[in-house]
Amino acid sequence: MKPWPTILIACLLTGCAHFESKPLAPEKSAAQLDARRLDDAGLKKFADQNSGGERKNWPPSKWDLNSLTLAAFYFHPDLAVACAQCRVAEASVKTAGGRPNPTVTAGPGFNSTTAGVTPWMPFGSLDWPIETAGKRAKRIAEAEEISESARWNYVSTAWQIRSGVRAELLDFSTAQKRAKLLQKQIATQHEISRRLEQRFDAGAIARSELVTAQMALNKTQLELSGGQSKLADARSRLAQALGLPLAALDGIQFETDFSLSNLKELNSADARRAALLGRADIRAALADYAAAEENLKLEIAKQYPDLHLNPGYQFDQGDNKWTLGFTVELPVLNQNQGPIAGSKARRELAAAKFLQLQSQVIGAVDRAVTGFGAARSQLKTGSALLDMAVRQQKSVAAQVKAGAAEQLDLLNAEMELNAVRLAQLDGETQLQSAIGALEDALQRPADDFNARKILPAKSQP
């Protein structure tokens, strides 16, 4: 027996992929998710790789926005999904570059009416397809644009994760600061109520004055109770934004200073330009449109039929008979007009979606710039009011020290100061929320832009 058929089959099987089972175990994956912690060794390695060198003090004593963002990039499942989608898109490029395989037809023939050398007439033929009109190159170009869109969607997902971490950290910080201010306010109101109660017992004031102070105290206590509930909820949402279980935040200290002293007023035109040239979703939409164009080119190219070369052989009565031929589809009944029309419609849809996204981005940028200016102006007014309240408290304290005012007057001044500080906290939170909205509109951190240099160069977004 000749060995070459066996060798040929072995060579063909060598290049074949083999299935490897990877079953999912819900109990095991759930346990792995529940065991995630911020002191994970893999997270340290990830942080070292993405921060330009090894970090000596790890984990940090206080987790700021940047370190928490790295942790979210490492743990958050949405980024893993986006990464997997990128790999799927990259695999489609390889698929698009594949060439059609030739086919072989072979079989026996038998002539029952001949008495020649042999009645058997074995035959064989080869069908070798040849794509025309550059269809393979157009398929590859379309797949590459789809892969490009997937990569930009990955970047957009990463930004959304960072934005979520910032928003939840801000909510947690605000709830924490509010709870501390309310506790201080309650302590002051307790002392006021105690002193008023002494005066009431002495007959120096009416009951209504005491009741008013006690009602204010009860209202503040209710507000603190609600604030503590919001603090617990904010902590839970922060853990979710990081892709961690709630227990992973036990004992963790956070750096919640969001101040940006160098951030100045932004020019709306520059902000628009930065967003329209730099946002990942804009880039993804452009890639989607380019993919639709490449698909249209491919469908138009399919009007032109592929060529099939058909050489053949037959052994007939001791004679070796060879044939040469070709097969081509005649595009007389169907010229691929339906798929071409569908591809044109999809290109128009991609263009409409891009314009829709541009309009949404422009609106978001304008609102963010306006909101940032308004919040900054409001905070400036609140700061002036806070300065006045601080001066008033110091003035009353000096009067008490000089014997010109009572301790109760100082407590009332401190209560007013705490109320102004609570209002100032609201103003600071509103400003930071406006900065977050501006960052989301531009899809870049606030540290990267200011009034004079929102882009590195006019020609390089």
Helices and strands as residue ranges (DSSP letters): H 4-14, H 26-34, H 41-49, H 65-75, H 77-96, E 103-107, E 123-130, H 135-201, H 207-242, G 246-249, H 268-278, H 280-301, E 307-309, E 312-316, E 319-323, E 326-328, H 337-402, H 407-442, G 446-448
